[in-house]
Amino acid sequence: MKKLLFLILSTILFAGEDYELKLYEKVLPILFSQNKISVYADIKSEELLYDSKILILSKDCRDATFLIGKNFDNLENSCKNKPIFATSYRSFTELENSFGAFYWRKGRPQIKFNSSNIEKFNLFLPKSLQKYSK
């Protein structure tokens, strides 16, 4: 599991511009135990995920496995119970269904997981990432 964490951190540090996408492509399939995942994203995250071969963008939140982003104020009622991967600390703490987050704080990458929501949505958090959960 230490190798997995090293691989994730190496991806962030050496991936260039698309470091966030590579991080998402490494971590999220492990959590969901799927090779390809249907994702509904806010506008900023949609741009980032456009080139992903693993995270397939869905135009309808009802068809998505989970949501990714920070702004879901206008989300339709049928999608409000979907798991959310936040892209800001504020969204991570305020969104009821947020199971994890990746964001920047003081120029440093931060990754966090909400253990109760991980359990609620029956996701798998490897031991190497459990130290990032609350």
C-alpha positions in Angstrom: 0.0 0.0 0.0 3.0 2.3 0.5 3.8 1.8 -3.1 0.3 3.0 -4.0 0.7 6.2 -2.0 4.1 6.8 -3.5 2.6 6.3 -7.0 -0.2 8.8 -6.3 2.2 11.4 -4.9 4.6 10.9 -7.8 1.8 11.4 -10.2 0.9 14.8 -8.5 4.5 16.0 -8.5 5.7 14.9 -11.9 2.6 14.8 -14.1 2.7 18.4 -15.4 -0.5 20.2 -16.2 -2.9 17.2 -15.9 -1.8 16.1 -12.5 -5.3 16.4 -11.0 -6.8 14.2 -13.8 -4.1 11.6 -13.2 -4.7 11.6 -9.5 -8.5 11.2 -10.1 -7.8 8.3 -12.5 -5.6 6.5 -9.9 -7.7 7.0 -6.8 -11.4 7.0 -7.8 -11.4 3.6 -9.7 -10.0 2.0 -6.5 -12.7 3.5 -4.3 -15.5 2.4 -6.6 -13.8 -0.9 -7.7 -14.5 -0.1 -11.3 -12.2 0.4 -14.3 -14.5 3.0 -16.0 -16.9 5.3 -14.0 -19.7 7.5 -15.2 -19.2 11.0 -13.7 -21.3 14.1 -13.6 -19.2 17.3 -13.1 -19.5 21.0 -12.5 -18.2 23.2 -15.3 -14.6 23.5 -14.1 -14.2 19.8 -13.4 -15.9 18.9 -16.6 -13.1 20.7 -18.5 -10.5 18.8 -16.5 -12.1 15.4 -17.1 -12.8 15.8 -20.8 -9.7 13.8 -21.9 -10.1 11.0 -19.3 -10.5 7.4 -20.6 -11.5 6.2 -17.1 -13.9 8.9 -15.9 -16.6 9.1 -18.5 -18.6 12.4 -18.4 -22.3 12.1 -18.1 -24.6 14.9 -19.2 -27.3 13.7 -16.8 -26.5 13.4 -13.1 -29.1 10.6 -12.8 -26.9 8.4 -15.0 -23.6 9.1 -13.1 -22.0 6.9 -10.5 -20.9 10.0 -8.6 -20.6 13.8 -8.9 -17.3 15.8 -8.9 -16.9 19.5 -8.3 -17.7 22.2 -5.8 -20.9 23.9 -7.0 -24.0 21.8 -7.1 -26.5 24.5 -5.9 -28.9 23.8 -8.8 -28.8 20.0 -8.6 -32.1 18.3 -9.3 -33.7 16.4 -6.4 -33.2 13.0 -8.0 -29.4 13.5 -7.8 -29.1 14.9 -4.3 -28.3 11.5 -2.8 -25.4 10.7 -5.1 -21.9 10.5 -3.7 -19.8 13.7 -4.3 -16.0 14.1 -4.7 -15.4 17.7 -3.8 -12.8 20.0 -5.4 -12.6 22.5 -2.5 -12.3 22.2 1.3 -15.5 24.2 1.8 -17.5 21.9 -0.5 -16.0 18.9 1.3 -17.2 20.1 4.7 -20.6 21.6 3.5 -21.9 18.9 1.1 -23.7 16.2 3.0 -22.7 13.4 0.6 -19.1 14.4 0.1 -17.0 11.2 0.4 -13.7 12.8 -0.5 -11.9 15.9 -1.8 -8.8 17.1 -3.6 -7.9 20.8 -3.3 -5.1 23.2 -2.8 -4.2 24.9 0.5 -1.4 27.4 0.7 0.1 26.1 -2.5 0.1 22.4 -1.4 -2.1 19.6 -2.6 -4.6 18.2 0.0 -6.6 15.0 -0.2 -9.2 14.1 2.3 -11.8 11.4 2.8 -15.0 11.2 4.9 -14.9 7.8 6.5 -18.6 7.8 7.4 -19.6 8.6 3.8 -17.1 6.1 2.4 -19.0 3.5 4.5 -22.4 4.9 3.6 -21.8 4.5 -0.1 -20.0 1.1 0.2 -16.7 2.4 -1.2 -13.3 0.8 -0.6 -10.6 3.0 0.9 -7.2 1.3 0.8 -5.1 1.3 4.0 -2.6 3.6 2.3 -5.3 6.3 2.0 -7.0 5.8 5.4 -4.7 8.3 7.1 -6.3 11.0 5.0 -9.8 10.2 6.4 -11.7 11.9 9.1 
